[in-house]
Amino acid sequence: MVDPVLILSTAPSPEAARRIARCLVEEKLAACVQMIPGMQSFYIWKGQLCDEPEFLLLIKSRADLFDRVADRVRSLHSYEVPEIVSLRIAEGSKEYLAWMETSLVNPVSAEG
């Protein structure tokens, strides 16, 4: 697989996280999305300290699909500025990476 990535995002509720996850997988922008509940986030937003429960999304995709994933997450998200960051997957089992590749949009069709 060429340039596998793990994209991290968060959602404010299980319903929002499920909506994002299902959409990304159905559209083949993600091979798999894992939703991790029970996270507490602390951050400054518009000058105020926020302490909010969130759901972490672990989105398995490819680097060439990052912009499409980011655009789709933004379109589905309630946050003004959702977290959307990507980490390169340096290594992985051949079998898992091959499965990921077959689960994603074909690189040729991703261009248009």
ZIWO-V21045 format. One record per helix or strand. SS is the DSSP state (H for helix, E for strand). FROM is the first residue (numbers start at 1). TO is the last residue. Records with the same first field share a line. If there is no record, write none. Layout:
# ZIWO-V21045
SS: FROM-TO  FROM-TO
This chain:
# ZIWO-V21045
E: 4-11  32-45  48-62  84-88
H: 14-26  63-76  94-103  107-110
